[in-house]
Amino acid sequence: MTPALRLLEREVVRCRRCPRLVAWREQVARERRRAFADEEYWGRPVPGWGDPEARLLVLGLAPAAHGGNRTGRAFTGDESGRWLYRALWRSGFANQPDCERKGDGLELRDCFITAAVRCAPPANRPTTAERDNCRPWLEAELDRLPRIAVVVALGGFAFDNALRVWQSRGHPVPRPRPRFGHGIEVRLGVAGAGPAATAATGGPILLASYHPSQQNTFTGVLTEAMLDAIFARARELLDRASR
């Protein structure tokens, strides 16, 4: 982690911009789930993490109440994270499939993971105001991740948020505005000077995936093969950009 990213991480963790989210994340941390009754919950905003030289950005919705809000690391300690990190491991973006807690030896390679909203929201439903309050954190991360060439958005909320963020940074969004769907690819334009617009790619590619939530994985809406295909495609796009 670079000094600039570490400083940003400290700022994110102190954030209290959204009273509803602050109250909820702290309530969950106090009451805890019975299975984790003996653990001390994180109960604060969850910063992004990963390789500061990453070309792949994985964008989720928000920390899970008993996942990232408990462990303090995105997609860690819950079933969604297990699905995600197994897929990243199989595609070479992680050194291991296990993701139960900080300090478990997990490392990301050429990949950085973050979320549209940094605090666990009630019912996994942040408001538009909460989404907008968190936007500066994502933009600040992008300023510190100069090599991002592919963005994998997990779910429709993350997909729409990515379009909003890149558009606000001067990158034209195609018209008609792209609609979310698993496997959809969007080439973001390069108008204006943005750190995510590289000479190699001409602008980042946004790649959409269903979120690895239990609602999707238990019902077969998302299979491991489907998720593997997303990261195989991300790898293909990155390899093509580096030629």
C-alpha atoms as an extended CHARMM CRD file, in Angstrom:
* protein
*
       243  EXT
         1         1  MET       CA              0.0000000000        0.0000000000        0.0000000000  PROA      1               0.0000000000
         2         2  THR       CA              1.3810000000        3.3960000000       -0.9480000000  PROA      2               0.0000000000
         3         3  PRO       CA              1.5580000000        6.2350000000        1.6210000000  PROA      3               0.0000000000
         4         4  ALA       CA             -1.1730000000        8.0920000000       -0.2900000000  PROA      4               0.0000000000
         5         5  LEU       CA             -3.5090000000        5.0840000000       -0.1130000000  PROA      5               0.0000000000
         6         6  ARG       CA             -2.7300000000        4.5470000000        3.5750000000  PROA      6               0.0000000000
         7         7  LEU       CA             -3.5780000000        8.1650000000        4.3390000000  PROA      7               0.0000000000
         8         8  LEU       CA             -6.8130000000        7.8530000000        2.3990000000  PROA      8               0.0000000000
         9         9  GLU       CA             -7.6460000000        4.6450000000        4.2670000000  PROA      9               0.0000000000
        10        10  ARG       CA             -7.3530000000        6.4710000000        7.5980000000  PROA      10              0.0000000000
        11        11  GLU       CA             -9.6380000000        9.2180000000        6.3250000000  PROA      11              0.0000000000
        12        12  VAL       CA            -12.2530000000        6.7280000000        5.0980000000  PROA      12              0.0000000000
        13        13  VAL       CA            -12.3000000000        4.8800000000        8.4150000000  PROA      13              0.0000000000
        14        14  ARG       CA            -13.0890000000        8.1230000000       10.2800000000  PROA      14              0.0000000000
        15        15  CYS       CA            -16.0310000000        9.0540000000        8.0370000000  PROA      15              0.0000000000
        16        16  ARG       CA            -19.3930000000        9.8060000000        9.7090000000  PROA      16              0.0000000000
        17        17  ARG       CA            -21.1700000000       11.5790000000        6.8420000000  PROA      17              0.0000000000
        18        18  CYS       CA            -24.3030000000        9.3990000000        6.8610000000  PROA      18              0.0000000000
        19        19  PRO       CA            -26.1240000000        9.2930000000       10.2310000000  PROA      19              0.0000000000
        20        20  ARG       CA            -28.3450000000        6.3430000000        9.2570000000  PROA      20              0.0000000000
        21        21  LEU       CA            -25.3620000000        4.2200000000        8.2110000000  PROA      21              0.0000000000
        22        22  VAL       CA            -23.3110000000        5.2020000000       11.2490000000  PROA      22              0.0000000000
        23        23  ALA       CA            -26.1690000000        4.1750000000       13.5520000000  PROA      23              0.0000000000
        24        24  TRP       CA            -26.7370000000        0.8720000000       11.7510000000  PROA      24              0.0000000000
        25        25  ARG       CA            -23.1110000000       -0.2440000000       11.4420000000  PROA      25              0.0000000000
        26        26  GLU       CA            -22.5300000000        0.4910000000       15.1400000000  PROA      26              0.0000000000
        27        27  GLN       CA            -25.7490000000       -1.2270000000       16.2220000000  PROA      27              0.0000000000
        28        28  VAL       CA            -24.7450000000       -4.3690000000       14.3290000000  PROA      28              0.0000000000
        29        29  ALA       CA            -21.2830000000       -4.2210000000       15.9060000000  PROA      29              0.0000000000
        30        30  ARG       CA            -22.7900000000       -3.9930000000       19.3880000000  PROA      30              0.0000000000
        31        31  GLU       CA            -25.4640000000       -6.6460000000       19.0300000000  PROA      31              0.0000000000
        32        32  ARG       CA            -23.4920000000       -9.0840000000       16.8460000000  PROA      32              0.0000000000
        33        33  ARG       CA            -24.6910000000      -12.3060000000       15.3230000000  PROA      33              0.0000000000
        34        34  ARG       CA            -24.7550000000      -15.2900000000       17.6860000000  PROA      34              0.0000000000
        35        35  ALA       CA            -22.1540000000      -17.1440000000       15.6010000000  PROA      35              0.0000000000
        36        36  PHE       CA            -19.7320000000      -14.2520000000       16.1230000000  PROA      36              0.0000000000
        37        37  ALA       CA            -20.7130000000      -13.2690000000       19.6590000000  PROA      37              0.0000000000
        38        38  ASP       CA            -17.1420000000      -13.6360000000       20.9400000000  PROA      38              0.0000000000
        39        39  GLU       CA            -15.6320000000      -11.4800000000       18.1850000000  PROA      39              0.0000000000
        40        40  GLU       CA            -15.0260000000       -7.7490000000       18.2040000000  PROA      40              0.0000000000
        41        41  TYR       CA            -16.7110000000       -6.2250000000       15.1700000000  PROA      41              0.0000000000
        42        42  TRP       CA            -15.0080000000       -3.5710000000       13.0590000000  PROA      42              0.0000000000
        43        43  GLY       CA            -18.1660000000       -1.4120000000       12.9500000000  PROA      43              0.0000000000
        44        44  ARG       CA            -16.6300000000        1.3780000000       10.8460000000  PROA      44              0.0000000000
        45        45  PRO       CA            -16.3590000000        2.2820000000        7.1550000000  PROA      45              0.0000000000
        46        46  VAL       CA            -14.4850000000       -0.3680000000        5.1820000000  PROA      46              0.0000000000
        47        47  PRO       CA            -11.7260000000        1.0320000000        2.9390000000  PROA      47              0.0000000000
        48        48  GLY       CA            -10.6920000000       -0.4190000000       -0.3810000000  PROA      48              0.0000000000
        49        49  TRP       CA             -7.6490000000       -2.6510000000       -0.4590000000  PROA      49              0.0000000000
        50        50  GLY       CA             -5.2940000000       -4.4410000000       -2.8040000000  PROA      50              0.0000000000
        51        51  ASP       CA             -2.3970000000       -3.9040000000       -5.1750000000  PROA      51              0.0000000000
        52        52  PRO       CA             -1.5570000000       -0.1900000000       -5.6250000000  PROA      52              0.0000000000
        53        53  GLU       CA             -0.3030000000       -1.0090000000       -9.1350000000  PROA      53              0.0000000000
        54        54  ALA       CA             -3.5620000000       -2.7770000000      -10.0130000000  PROA      54              0.0000000000
        55        55  ARG       CA             -5.0090000000       -2.6150000000      -13.4910000000  PROA      55              0.0000000000
        56        56  LEU       CA             -8.2200000000       -4.3580000000      -12.3660000000  PROA      56              0.0000000000
        57        57  LEU       CA            -10.7010000000       -2.6460000000      -10.0570000000  PROA      57              0.0000000000
        58        58  VAL       CA            -13.4870000000       -4.7570000000       -8.5190000000  PROA      58              0.0000000000
        59        59  LEU       CA            -16.3790000000       -2.5720000000       -7.3860000000  PROA      59              0.0000000000
        60        60  GLY       CA            -19.0260000000       -3.9160000000       -5.0200000000  PROA      60              0.0000000000
        61        61  LEU       CA            -22.1280000000       -2.4170000000       -3.4330000000  PROA      61              0.0000000000
        62        62  ALA       CA            -21.2880000000       -2.0880000000        0.2860000000  PROA      62              0.0000000000
        63        63  PRO       CA            -19.8540000000       -4.1380000000        3.1750000000  PROA      63              0.0000000000
        64        64  ALA       CA            -22.0320000000       -6.9400000000        4.5160000000  PROA      64              0.0000000000
        65        65  ALA       CA            -23.2800000000       -6.3780000000        8.0650000000  PROA      65              0.0000000000
        66        66  HSD       CA            -21.5820000000       -9.5440000000        9.3470000000  PROA      66              0.0000000000
        67        67  GLY       CA            -18.8900000000       -9.7070000000        6.6620000000  PROA      67              0.0000000000
        68        68  GLY       CA            -16.8250000000       -6.5990000000        6.0000000000  PROA      68              0.0000000000
        69        69  ASN       CA            -18.5280000000       -4.6990000000        8.8350000000  PROA      69              0.0000000000
        70        70  ARG       CA            -17.2980000000       -7.4600000000       11.1590000000  PROA      70              0.0000000000
        71        71  THR       CA            -13.8320000000       -8.1430000000        9.7360000000  PROA      71              0.0000000000
        72        72  GLY       CA            -12.8720000000       -4.6830000000        8.4490000000  PROA      72              0.0000000000
        73        73  ARG       CA            -11.9180000000       -5.9440000000        4.9870000000  PROA      73              0.0000000000
        74        74  ALA       CA            -14.0970000000       -5.8630000000        1.9010000000  PROA      74              0.0000000000
        75        75  PHE       CA            -15.7880000000       -9.1500000000        0.9680000000  PROA      75              0.0000000000
        76        76  THR       CA            -14.1970000000      -10.9500000000        3.9110000000  PROA      76              0.0000000000
        77        77  GLY       CA            -15.8570000000      -13.3930000000        6.2730000000  PROA      77              0.0000000000
        78        78  ASP       CA            -19.0590000000      -14.0580000000        4.3410000000  PROA      78              0.0000000000
        79        79  GLU       CA            -20.2670000000      -16.2950000000        1.5310000000  PROA      79              0.0000000000
        80        80  SER       CA            -20.1910000000      -13.5530000000       -1.1050000000  PROA      80              0.0000000000
        81        81  GLY       CA            -16.5170000000      -13.0000000000       -0.3760000000  PROA      81              0.0000000000
        82        82  ARG       CA            -15.7600000000      -16.7110000000       -0.5510000000  PROA      82              0.0000000000
        83        83  TRP       CA            -17.2490000000      -16.8220000000       -4.0310000000  PROA      83              0.0000000000
        84        84  LEU       CA            -15.3890000000      -13.7010000000       -5.1160000000  PROA      84              0.0000000000
        85        85  TYR       CA            -11.9520000000      -14.6250000000       -3.7890000000  PROA      85              0.0000000000
        86        86  ARG       CA            -12.1540000000      -18.1710000000       -5.1010000000  PROA      86              0.0000000000
        87        87  ALA       CA            -12.8100000000      -16.7060000000       -8.5470000000  PROA      87              0.0000000000
        88        88  LEU       CA             -9.9650000000      -14.1920000000       -8.1780000000  PROA      88              0.0000000000
        89        89  TRP       CA             -7.6350000000      -16.9940000000       -7.0830000000  PROA      89              0.0000000000
        90        90  ARG       CA             -8.5790000000      -19.2060000000      -10.0120000000  PROA      90              0.0000000000
        91        91  SER       CA             -7.9540000000      -16.3120000000      -12.4050000000  PROA      91              0.0000000000
        92        92  GLY       CA             -4.6030000000      -15.3780000000      -10.8510000000  PROA      92              0.0000000000
        93        93  PHE       CA             -5.6800000000      -12.1270000000       -9.2040000000  PROA      93              0.0000000000
        94        94  ALA       CA             -5.3030000000      -13.5290000000       -5.6560000000  PROA      94              0.0000000000
        95        95  ASN       CA             -2.6970000000      -15.7840000000       -4.0500000000  PROA      95              0.0000000000
        96        96  GLN       CA             -5.2300000000      -17.9770000000       -2.2170000000  PROA      96              0.0000000000
        97        97  PRO       CA             -8.9670000000      -18.6850000000       -2.1150000000  PROA      97              0.0000000000
        98        98  ASP       CA             -9.3940000000      -18.1750000000        1.6510000000  PROA      98              0.0000000000
        99        99  CYS       CA            -10.7810000000      -14.8800000000        2.9710000000  PROA      99              0.0000000000
       100       100  GLU       CA            -11.9840000000      -15.2270000000        6.5410000000  PROA      100             0.0000000000
       101       101  ARG       CA            -10.2100000000      -12.3710000000        8.3330000000  PROA      101             0.0000000000
       102       102  LYS       CA             -7.5100000000       -9.7550000000        8.0930000000  PROA      102             0.0000000000
       103       103  GLY       CA             -4.0660000000      -11.2790000000        8.4450000000  PROA      103             0.0000000000
       104       104  ASP       CA             -5.0790000000      -14.5560000000        6.7960000000  PROA      104             0.0000000000
       105       105  GLY       CA             -2.3220000000      -14.2650000000        4.1940000000  PROA      105             0.0000000000
       106       106  LEU       CA             -4.5820000000      -13.1780000000        1.3480000000  PROA      106             0.0000000000
       107       107  GLU       CA             -2.9010000000      -10.9200000000       -1.2100000000  PROA      107             0.0000000000
       108       108  LEU       CA             -4.3170000000       -9.3910000000       -4.3630000000  PROA      108             0.0000000000
       109       109  ARG       CA             -2.2690000000       -9.3150000000       -7.5540000000  PROA      109             0.0000000000
       110       110  ASP       CA             -2.9510000000       -6.6290000000      -10.1540000000  PROA      110             0.0000000000
       111       111  CYS       CA             -6.3300000000       -6.1220000000       -8.4430000000  PROA      111             0.0000000000
       112       112  PHE       CA             -7.8800000000       -3.5980000000       -6.0590000000  PROA      112             0.0000000000
       113       113  ILE       CA            -11.2540000000       -4.1550000000       -4.3640000000  PROA      113             0.0000000000
       114       114  THR       CA            -13.5590000000       -1.3970000000       -3.1740000000  PROA      114             0.0000000000
       115       115  ALA       CA            -17.2490000000       -0.5170000000       -2.8900000000  PROA      115             0.0000000000
       116       116  ALA       CA            -19.6910000000        2.1750000000       -3.9260000000  PROA      116             0.0000000000
       117       117  VAL       CA            -20.7320000000        2.6370000000       -0.2600000000  PROA      117             0.0000000000
       118       118  ARG       CA            -18.2620000000        2.0560000000        2.5830000000  PROA      118             0.0000000000
       119       119  CYS       CA            -20.6420000000        1.3280000000        5.4720000000  PROA      119             0.0000000000
       120       120  ALA       CA            -23.0180000000       -1.6080000000        5.8360000000  PROA      120             0.0000000000
       121       121  PRO       CA            -26.5350000000       -0.3480000000        4.9730000000  PROA      121             0.0000000000
       122       122  PRO       CA            -29.7820000000       -1.6930000000        6.4660000000  PROA      122             0.0000000000
       123       123  ALA       CA            -31.2000000000       -4.4250000000        4.2100000000  PROA      123             0.0000000000
       124       124  ASN       CA            -28.2340000000       -3.8460000000        1.8550000000  PROA      124             0.0000000000
       125       125  ARG       CA            -30.0400000000       -0.8030000000        0.4560000000  PROA      125             0.0000000000
       126       126  PRO       CA            -28.1440000000        2.4890000000        0.6190000000  PROA      126             0.0000000000
       127       127  THR       CA            -30.0060000000        5.6470000000       -0.3190000000  PROA      127             0.0000000000
       128       128  THR       CA            -29.0030000000        7.8150000000       -3.2620000000  PROA      128             0.0000000000
       129       129  ALA       CA            -27.7640000000       10.4530000000       -0.8070000000  PROA      129             0.0000000000
       130       130  GLU       CA            -25.5740000000        7.8670000000        0.9230000000  PROA      130             0.0000000000
       131       131  ARG       CA            -24.2500000000        6.7230000000       -2.4380000000  PROA      131             0.0000000000
       132       132  ASP       CA            -23.3880000000       10.2970000000       -3.3600000000  PROA      132             0.0000000000
       133       133  ASN       CA            -21.7710000000       10.9420000000        0.0230000000  PROA      133             0.0000000000
       134       134  CYS       CA            -19.4100000000        8.0430000000       -0.6500000000  PROA      134             0.0000000000
       135       135  ARG       CA            -18.5430000000        9.0230000000       -4.2110000000  PROA      135             0.0000000000
       136       136  PRO       CA            -15.5550000000       11.2070000000       -3.2100000000  PROA      136             0.0000000000
       137       137  TRP       CA            -13.8760000000        8.1990000000       -1.5950000000  PROA      137             0.0000000000
       138       138  LEU       CA            -14.0100000000        6.2060000000       -4.8260000000  PROA      138             0.0000000000
       139       139  GLU       CA            -12.7830000000        9.1860000000       -6.8090000000  PROA      139             0.0000000000
       140       140  ALA       CA             -9.9170000000        9.6590000000       -4.3720000000  PROA      140             0.0000000000
       141       141  GLU       CA             -8.9640000000        5.9930000000       -4.7720000000  PROA      141             0.0000000000
       142       142  LEU       CA             -8.9700000000        6.3620000000       -8.5450000000  PROA      142             0.0000000000
       143       143  ASP       CA             -6.6190000000        9.3340000000       -8.2300000000  PROA      143             0.0000000000
       144       144  ARG       CA             -4.2240000000        7.0090000000       -6.3890000000  PROA      144             0.0000000000
       145       145  LEU       CA             -4.6380000000        4.0210000000       -8.7390000000  PROA      145             0.0000000000
       146       146  PRO       CA             -3.2010000000        5.3260000000      -12.0000000000  PROA      146             0.0000000000
       147       147  ARG       CA             -3.1430000000        2.0380000000      -13.9380000000  PROA      147             0.0000000000
       148       148  ILE       CA             -6.8030000000        0.9460000000      -13.7540000000  PROA      148             0.0000000000
       149       149  ALA       CA             -7.8450000000       -0.3400000000      -17.1850000000  PROA      149             0.0000000000
       150       150  VAL       CA            -10.7250000000       -2.7160000000      -16.3940000000  PROA      150             0.0000000000
       151       151  VAL       CA            -13.4950000000       -2.2810000000      -13.8210000000  PROA      151             0.0000000000
       152       152  VAL       CA            -15.6170000000       -5.2780000000      -12.8170000000  PROA      152             0.0000000000
       153       153  ALA       CA            -18.8700000000       -4.0140000000      -11.3030000000  PROA      153             0.0000000000
       154       154  LEU       CA            -20.6080000000       -6.5660000000       -9.1040000000  PROA      154             0.0000000000
       155       155  GLY       CA            -24.3250000000       -5.9190000000       -9.4450000000  PROA      155             0.0000000000
       156       156  GLY       CA            -26.5080000000       -3.2100000000      -10.9210000000  PROA      156             0.0000000000
       157       157  PHE       CA            -25.9090000000       -0.6910000000       -8.1340000000  PROA      157             0.0000000000
       158       158  ALA       CA            -22.1390000000       -0.8320000000       -8.6010000000  PROA      158             0.0000000000
       159       159  PHE       CA            -22.5140000000       -0.7450000000      -12.3940000000  PROA      159             0.0000000000
       160       160  ASP       CA            -24.6710000000        2.4050000000      -12.3100000000  PROA      160             0.0000000000
       161       161  ASN       CA            -22.3700000000        4.0040000000       -9.7630000000  PROA      161             0.0000000000
       162       162  ALA       CA            -19.3310000000        3.3630000000      -11.9490000000  PROA      162             0.0000000000
       163       163  LEU       CA            -21.0300000000        5.0510000000      -14.9020000000  PROA      163             0.0000000000
       164       164  ARG       CA            -21.8940000000        8.0620000000      -12.7280000000  PROA      164             0.0000000000
       165       165  VAL       CA            -18.3880000000        8.3650000000      -11.3150000000  PROA      165             0.0000000000
       166       166  TRP       CA            -16.5830000000        8.1040000000      -14.6140000000  PROA      166             0.0000000000
       167       167  GLN       CA            -19.0040000000       10.4910000000      -16.2880000000  PROA      167             0.0000000000
       168       168  SER       CA            -18.4160000000       13.0250000000      -13.5180000000  PROA      168             0.0000000000
       169       169  ARG       CA            -14.6820000000       12.7000000000      -14.1790000000  PROA      169             0.0000000000
       170       170  GLY       CA            -15.0580000000       13.6960000000      -17.8250000000  PROA      170             0.0000000000
       171       171  HSD       CA            -15.3510000000       10.2740000000      -19.4260000000  PROA      171             0.0000000000
       172       172  PRO       CA            -18.3070000000       10.1830000000      -21.8540000000  PROA      172             0.0000000000
       173       173  VAL       CA            -20.8370000000        7.3980000000      -21.3360000000  PROA      173             0.0000000000
       174       174  PRO       CA            -22.2990000000        5.8370000000      -24.4970000000  PROA      174             0.0000000000
       175       175  ARG       CA            -25.8080000000        6.8280000000      -25.5700000000  PROA      175             0.0000000000
       176       176  PRO       CA            -28.2680000000        5.3140000000      -25.0330000000  PROA      176             0.0000000000
       177       177  ARG       CA            -27.0370000000        4.8160000000      -21.4820000000  PROA      177             0.0000000000
       178       178  PRO       CA            -25.9750000000        1.1710000000      -21.0310000000  PROA      178             0.0000000000
       179       179  ARG       CA            -28.2620000000       -1.0730000000      -19.0080000000  PROA      179             0.0000000000
       180       180  PHE       CA            -26.8850000000       -3.5570000000      -16.5200000000  PROA      180             0.0000000000
       181       181  GLY       CA            -26.6390000000       -7.1840000000      -17.5230000000  PROA      181             0.0000000000
       182       182  HSD       CA            -24.2300000000       -9.9850000000      -16.7350000000  PROA      182             0.0000000000
       183       183  GLY       CA            -21.2900000000       -9.8210000000      -19.1260000000  PROA      183             0.0000000000
       184       184  ILE       CA            -22.1160000000       -6.3720000000      -20.5040000000  PROA      184             0.0000000000
       185       185  GLU       CA            -19.0050000000       -4.4010000000      -21.5160000000  PROA      185             0.0000000000
       186       186  VAL       CA            -18.8360000000       -0.6250000000      -21.7700000000  PROA      186             0.0000000000
       187       187  ARG       CA            -15.8940000000        1.2970000000      -23.1590000000  PROA      187             0.0000000000
       188       188  LEU       CA            -15.7360000000        4.5230000000      -21.2060000000  PROA      188             0.0000000000
       189       189  GLY       CA            -14.6180000000        7.5120000000      -23.2660000000  PROA      189             0.0000000000
       190       190  VAL       CA            -11.5220000000        9.5550000000      -22.7580000000  PROA      190             0.0000000000
       191       191  ALA       CA            -12.6660000000       13.1750000000      -22.9000000000  PROA      191             0.0000000000
       192       192  GLY       CA            -10.8720000000       15.1370000000      -20.2320000000  PROA      192             0.0000000000
       193       193  ALA       CA             -7.8300000000       14.0560000000      -18.2480000000  PROA      193             0.0000000000
       194       194  GLY       CA             -8.5340000000       11.2110000000      -15.8880000000  PROA      194             0.0000000000
       195       195  PRO       CA             -6.0250000000        8.8470000000      -14.2650000000  PROA      195             0.0000000000
       196       196  ALA       CA             -8.0810000000        5.8360000000      -15.3730000000  PROA      196             0.0000000000
       197       197  ALA       CA             -7.7220000000        6.8100000000      -19.0390000000  PROA      197             0.0000000000
       198       198  THR       CA             -4.4730000000        5.1990000000      -20.0980000000  PROA      198             0.0000000000
       199       199  ALA       CA             -2.6580000000        5.2870000000      -23.3690000000  PROA      199             0.0000000000
       200       200  ALA       CA             -2.7780000000        1.5020000000      -23.5240000000  PROA      200             0.0000000000
       201       201  THR       CA             -6.5290000000        1.1710000000      -23.3010000000  PROA      201             0.0000000000
       202       202  GLY       CA             -7.8550000000        4.5400000000      -24.4860000000  PROA      202             0.0000000000
       203       203  GLY       CA            -10.1060000000        4.4870000000      -21.4330000000  PROA      203             0.0000000000
       204       204  PRO       CA            -11.2270000000        1.8990000000      -18.8780000000  PROA      204             0.0000000000
       205       205  ILE       CA            -13.5720000000       -0.9150000000      -19.8230000000  PROA      205             0.0000000000
       206       206  LEU       CA            -16.4920000000       -1.4800000000      -17.4730000000  PROA      206             0.0000000000
       207       207  LEU       CA            -17.4270000000       -5.1550000000      -17.2130000000  PROA      207             0.0000000000
       208       208  ALA       CA            -20.6880000000       -6.0820000000      -15.4740000000  PROA      208             0.0000000000
       209       209  SER       CA            -21.3030000000       -9.1720000000      -13.3590000000  PROA      209             0.0000000000
       210       210  TYR       CA            -24.1230000000      -10.3880000000      -11.1910000000  PROA      210             0.0000000000
       211       211  HSD       CA            -23.2370000000       -9.8750000000       -7.5500000000  PROA      211             0.0000000000
       212       212  PRO       CA            -22.0790000000      -13.0580000000       -5.7490000000  PROA      212             0.0000000000
       213       213  SER       CA            -24.7740000000      -12.6030000000       -3.0970000000  PROA      213             0.0000000000
       214       214  GLN       CA            -26.4640000000      -15.6730000000       -1.6830000000  PROA      214             0.0000000000
       215       215  GLN       CA            -29.6710000000      -14.5120000000       -3.3480000000  PROA      215             0.0000000000
       216       216  ASN       CA            -27.9260000000      -15.0660000000       -6.6880000000  PROA      216             0.0000000000
       217       217  THR       CA            -25.6340000000      -17.9830000000       -5.9120000000  PROA      217             0.0000000000
       218       218  PHE       CA            -28.1800000000      -20.1120000000       -4.0280000000  PROA      218             0.0000000000
       219       219  THR       CA            -30.7190000000      -19.7560000000       -6.8230000000  PROA      219             0.0000000000
       220       220  GLY       CA            -28.3050000000      -20.4110000000       -9.6820000000  PROA      220             0.0000000000
       221       221  VAL       CA            -28.6720000000      -16.9250000000      -11.1430000000  PROA      221             0.0000000000
       222       222  LEU       CA            -24.8800000000      -16.7610000000      -10.7860000000  PROA      222             0.0000000000
       223       223  THR       CA            -22.7250000000      -19.8760000000      -11.0360000000  PROA      223             0.0000000000
       224       224  GLU       CA            -19.0180000000      -20.2410000000      -10.3870000000  PROA      224             0.0000000000
       225       225  ALA       CA            -18.4810000000      -20.8160000000      -14.0920000000  PROA      225             0.0000000000
       226       226  MET       CA            -20.2380000000      -17.5300000000      -14.8800000000  PROA      226             0.0000000000
       227       227  LEU       CA            -18.1060000000      -15.6310000000      -12.3700000000  PROA      227             0.0000000000
       228       228  ASP       CA            -14.9440000000      -17.3140000000      -13.6350000000  PROA      228             0.0000000000
       229       229  ALA       CA            -15.8480000000      -16.2130000000      -17.1560000000  PROA      229             0.0000000000
       230       230  ILE       CA            -16.0350000000      -12.5800000000      -16.0250000000  PROA      230             0.0000000000
       231       231  PHE       CA            -12.5230000000      -12.6210000000      -14.5860000000  PROA      231             0.0000000000
       232       232  ALA       CA            -11.1910000000      -14.6190000000      -17.5260000000  PROA      232             0.0000000000
       233       233  ARG       CA            -12.5500000000      -11.8520000000      -19.7480000000  PROA      233             0.0000000000
       234       234  ALA       CA            -10.9740000000       -9.2110000000      -17.4930000000  PROA      234             0.0000000000
       235       235  ARG       CA             -7.6560000000      -11.0210000000      -17.8240000000  PROA      235             0.0000000000
       236       236  GLU       CA             -8.0550000000      -11.1720000000      -21.5990000000  PROA      236             0.0000000000
       237       237  LEU       CA             -8.7580000000       -7.4430000000      -21.7870000000  PROA      237             0.0000000000
       238       238  LEU       CA             -5.7480000000       -6.6210000000      -19.6240000000  PROA      238             0.0000000000
       239       239  ASP       CA             -3.4720000000       -8.8690000000      -21.6790000000  PROA      239             0.0000000000
       240       240  ARG       CA             -4.7170000000       -7.2340000000      -24.8530000000  PROA      240             0.0000000000
       241       241  ALA       CA             -4.1210000000       -3.7390000000      -23.4350000000  PROA      241             0.0000000000
       242       242  SER       CA             -0.5190000000       -4.5880000000      -22.5210000000  PROA      242             0.0000000000
       243       243  ARG       CA              0.4750000000       -5.6880000000      -26.0210000000  PROA      243             0.0000000000
